[in-house]
Amino acid sequence: MPSGLLLYRPQDLLNSPTEKLLVPYVTIRCPETVYSTAWYPYSTLSDCITFCYLSAARDHPIHLYDGLTGMLRASYPLINHVEKFTAPYAMQFSMDGESFFAGTDSLISQFSLNQPGPPVVSFKTSLRDYFAQKGPISALALSADILAAGSVSGQVGLYDPFSNSPVSVFDTIEKTGVTQVLWSADEKLLFVASRRSDCVEIWDVRSTGCILGKLTGRKANTNQRMSINLKGDTLVAGGTDGQVRCWNIKSFNMQWQYQLHNDPVTGATMHPTCAILASCSGKRYFGETVDFSMEMENTLKIFDCRKDSENALF
């Protein structure tokens, strides 16, 4: 969740002399394959009303779930041109948390969180001549005044979230399909991660269409989504080799890499205020190719990165 509070459970997690086995306190079984999720940006355990998240499952409406009980709170149907439910590949809450955006095939829709039902506005991204962005919208990220949208076609579109008008559309270097877009803290740089890519692209939005540099050595040559995370001047990402890597976004240099898993690390994130790293791993094994002597891993791990700690990762 955005505040990182759940990483403090249990209370002695960081000071335990032995490795603890953590179990989920709530599990929600979705009706179909989950395409995307999004935590409410102002979630806090001290206010149960805010502790919720969105989940989009194939051929079903978008659902808002209670993060503590797993109960369904609201539904937001998104219906395509053949009158079927369509699930977004990416979702993003607005800055005030009162609405959210959902990306589907060449379409971005905006819903009111407090008014369950169909979107209040939708706009096609492929209708413009010069600013046409085609293909499924696979990644969304919002700054104070720009909505960044990445697509499977390898393009990134910048839109005004208030007027829904395009600001710019540019092609990524990789062109293999965008899996994540991420704003820097000052909202001047946009980080772009793609499928089957060994790097993270850094774009300067002050000079639209200008790539500033690349963070190389990511080891993400796979169709699987491999997320990236930014904290200050540090970007962390996992690789297919089970390693987690860290770069300095100013020097573009890799600062460290550690073997933390056996399977691909699909997600690695730093706590927003503490020196704590969480990483998860896993991949799909097919029955004919499974070697049961292998150590298969689908895990979430939490590491202490405090330099003065006895259990420190570094």
C-alpha positions in Angstrom: 0.0 0.0 0.0 1.2 3.6 -0.6 2.1 4.4 3.0 4.1 1.2 3.5 2.5 0.5 6.9 1.8 -3.1 6.3 5.6 -3.8 6.3 5.6 -3.3 10.0 3.5 -6.4 10.8 4.3 -8.1 13.1 5.9 -5.5 15.3 9.1 -7.5 15.9 9.6 -8.3 12.3 12.8 -6.3 11.9 14.3 -7.3 15.2 13.6 -11.0 15.1 16.8 -13.2 15.3 15.2 -15.8 13.1 13.4 -15.6 9.7 9.7 -15.3 10.2 7.1 -17.0 8.0 4.4 -14.4 7.1 0.9 -15.4 6.1 -1.7 -13.1 4.5 -4.4 -11.8 6.9 -7.0 -11.7 4.1 -7.2 -13.5 0.7 -9.7 -12.5 -2.0 -10.6 -15.0 -4.7 -11.4 -13.1 -7.9 -13.8 -14.6 -10.5 -11.2 -14.5 -13.3 -7.6 -13.6 -14.2 -6.7 -10.2 -12.6 -5.5 -7.7 -15.1 -4.6 -4.8 -12.8 -5.0 -3.5 -9.3 -4.6 -0.1 -7.6 -4.5 0.9 -3.9 -6.3 4.0 -2.7 -3.5 6.5 -2.4 -4.5 7.8 1.0 -5.0 4.3 2.6 -4.3 4.2 6.4 -5.0 1.6 9.0 -6.2 4.3 11.4 -9.1 5.1 9.1 -10.8 1.8 7.9 -12.9 3.7 5.3 -9.8 4.6 3.3 -8.3 1.1 3.5 -9.4 -0.2 0.1 -8.2 -1.1 -3.4 -9.4 -1.6 -6.9 -9.2 -4.9 -8.8 -10.0 -5.6 -12.4 -10.7 -9.2 -13.5 -11.2 -10.4 -17.0 -14.8 -10.1 -18.3 -16.0 -8.5 -15.1 -16.6 -4.9 -13.8 -13.9 -3.2 -11.8 -14.4 -3.9 -8.1 -13.5 -1.9 -5.0 -12.6 -4.2 -2.1 -12.2 -3.5 1.6 -8.5 -4.1 2.4 -9.2 -5.5 5.9 -12.2 -7.8 5.3 -12.0 -8.5 1.6 -15.7 -7.5 1.2 -16.9 -6.0 -2.0 -17.7 -2.3 -1.6 -18.6 -1.1 -5.1 -18.5 -2.0 -8.8 -17.6 0.1 -11.8 -18.7 -1.5 -15.1 -16.7 -0.8 -18.2 -18.5 -2.0 -21.3 -16.9 -2.2 -24.8 -18.5 -1.7 -28.2 -20.0 -5.3 -28.3 -21.7 -4.8 -25.0 -19.3 -7.0 -23.0 -17.4 -6.2 -19.8 -13.8 -5.3 -20.4 -11.1 -5.1 -17.8 -8.5 -2.4 -17.8 -4.8 -3.3 -18.2 -3.9 -0.4 -15.9 -5.5 1.8 -13.3 -4.5 5.0 -11.6 -6.1 7.1 -8.9 -6.4 10.9 -9.3 -4.3 13.2 -7.1 -7.3 13.9 -4.8 -8.4 10.3 -4.6 -11.9 11.1 -5.7 -11.7 9.4 -9.1 -9.6 6.9 -11.0 -8.5 6.3 -14.6 -8.6 3.0 -16.4 -6.8 2.1 -19.6 -8.1 -0.4 -22.2 -7.7 -0.7 -26.0 -6.9 2.8 -27.3 -9.2 4.1 -24.6 -8.8 5.9 -21.2 -11.9 6.1 -18.9 -12.4 8.1 -15.7 -14.6 6.9 -12.9 -16.0 8.7 -9.9 -15.0 6.7 -6.8 -18.0 7.8 -4.8 -20.5 7.1 -7.6 -20.4 3.4 -8.5 -21.4 2.8 -12.1 -20.1 3.5 -15.6 -17.3 6.0 -16.4 -18.1 9.7 -16.2 -15.9 10.4 -19.2 -13.9 8.3 -21.7 -11.7 9.4 -24.6 -10.0 7.6 -27.4 -6.3 7.8 -27.7 -6.1 6.8 -31.4 -8.4 9.4 -33.0 -5.9 12.2 -33.4 -3.7 12.4 -36.4 -0.4 13.7 -34.9 -1.0 12.6 -31.4 -2.4 9.1 -32.1 -1.6 6.4 -29.5 -2.8 3.0 -30.6 -3.1 -0.3 -28.9 -4.1 -1.4 -25.3 -3.1 1.1 -22.6 -0.9 -1.0 -20.4 0.5 1.5 -17.9 -0.7 4.7 -16.2 1.0 7.3 -14.0 -0.2 10.7 -12.8 1.7 13.9 -11.9 0.1 17.1 -10.8 -0.9 18.1 -14.3 0.0 15.3 -16.7 -1.4 11.7 -17.1 1.3 9.5 -18.6 0.0 6.4 -20.5 2.1 3.6 -21.9 0.8 1.2 -24.5 1.5 -2.3 -25.8 2.4 -0.6 -29.1 5.5 0.8 -27.5 4.3 4.4 -27.3 3.9 6.8 -24.3 1.2 9.4 -24.4 1.0 12.5 -22.2 -2.5 13.9 -21.5 -4.1 16.7 -19.6 -6.2 14.9 -16.9 -8.6 17.9 -16.6 -9.4 18.4 -20.3 -8.5 14.9 -21.5 -6.6 16.5 -24.4 -3.2 15.1 -25.6 0.0 17.0 -24.8 2.3 14.7 -26.7 2.8 11.1 -27.9 6.3 9.6 -28.5 7.8 6.2 -29.3 9.9 4.4 -26.8 13.4 3.2 -27.8 12.6 -0.5 -27.0 9.2 -0.6 -28.9 8.4 -3.9 -27.2 5.4 -2.8 -25.2 5.4 -0.5 -22.1 4.7 -2.3 -18.8 5.2 0.6 -16.4 5.6 4.4 -16.4 6.8 6.2 -13.3 7.3 9.9 -12.4 10.3 11.3 -10.6 9.6 13.1 -7.3 10.0 16.5 -9.0 7.8 15.3 -11.9 10.3 16.4 -14.5 11.4 12.9 -15.5 9.4 9.9 -16.7 10.8 6.4 -16.2 9.6 3.8 -18.8 9.9 0.0 -18.4 9.1 -2.3 -21.3 8.7 -6.0 -22.0 11.8 -8.0 -23.1 14.0 -5.1 -22.1 17.4 -4.9 -20.4 17.0 -1.2 -19.5 14.8 1.4 -18.0 14.4 4.5 -20.2 14.5 8.0 -18.7 12.6 10.7 -20.6 12.8 14.5 -19.9 9.2 15.7 -20.2 10.4 19.3 -20.2 11.7 18.6 -23.6 9.1 16.3 -24.9 10.4 13.4 -27.0 14.0 13.8 -25.6 15.4 10.7 -23.9 17.8 11.6 -21.1 19.4 8.2 -20.6 19.0 4.6 -19.7 19.5 2.4 -16.7 21.1 -0.7 -18.1 21.6 -4.3 -16.8 18.0 -4.8 -15.7 17.8 -8.4 -16.9 14.1 -8.4 -17.8 14.1 -10.1 -21.2 10.7 -11.7 -20.7 7.1 -11.1 -21.5 6.3 -11.3 -17.7 5.7 -7.9 -16.1 8.7 -6.8 -14.1 8.0 -3.7 -12.0 10.3 -0.9 -11.0 10.2 1.3 -8.0 11.6 4.8 -7.2 12.6 6.3 -3.9 14.4 9.6 -4.0 17.4 9.3 -6.3 17.3 5.5 -6.1 15.5 3.1 -8.5 15.2 -0.6 -7.7 14.1 -3.4 -10.1 14.2 -7.2 -10.1 15.5 -9.5 -12.9 14.8 -12.9 -14.4 17.9 -14.2 -12.7 16.5 -13.7 -9.2 18.6 -10.6 -8.5 17.4 -7.2 -7.2 19.4 -4.2 -8.6 19.6 -0.6 -7.6 20.6 2.4 -9.7 21.3 6.1 -9.0 19.1 8.0 -11.4 21.5 11.0 -11.5 24.6 9.1 -12.4 22.8 6.2 -14.2 25.2 3.9 -12.4 24.2 0.6 -10.8 24.9 0.8 -7.0 24.4 -2.7 -6.0 22.8 -6.1 -6.9 22.0 -9.0 -4.7 20.7 -12.6 -5.3 17.5 -12.6 -3.2 15.4 -15.2 -5.1 15.6 -18.3 -7.3 12.8 -17.4 -9.6 12.4 -14.1 -11.6 11.8 -11.1 -9.2 8.6 -9.6 -10.6 8.5 -6.8 -8.0 10.9 -5.0 -5.7 10.0 -1.9 -3.7 11.6 0.3 -1.0 9.6 1.5 1.9 8.7 5.2 1.4 10.2 6.3 4.7 12.3 3.4 6.1 15.2 1.4 5.0 13.2 -1.7 4.2 13.1 -3.6 0.9 10.2 -5.9 -0.1 10.5 -8.2 -3.1 8.4 -10.9 -4.7 9.2 -13.7 -7.1 7.6 -16.3 -9.2 6.8 -17.5 -12.7 4.6 -20.0 -14.5 5.8 -23.6 -14.7 4.3 -25.8 -17.4 3.7 -29.4 -16.6 5.9 -30.9 -19.3 8.9 -28.8 -18.5 8.8 -28.9 -14.7 11.8 -30.5 -13.1 10.5 -31.5 -9.6 14.1 -31.6 -8.3 14.2 -27.8 -8.8 13.5 -25.5 -6.0 10.5 -23.6 -7.3 9.8 -20.3 -5.6 6.8 -18.0 -5.4 7.5 -15.8 -2.4 7.3 -12.4 -0.9 10.4 -11.5 1.2 11.1 -8.4 3.4 14.7 -7.3 4.0 16.2 -5.0 6.5 18.5 -2.4 4.8 19.5 -0.5 7.9 23.3 -0.3 8.1 23.3 -0.5 11.9 21.1 -3.6 12.1 22.3 -7.1 12.9 19.9 -8.4 10.2 20.9 -5.9 7.6 20.9 -7.0 3.9 23.9 -4.9 3.0 
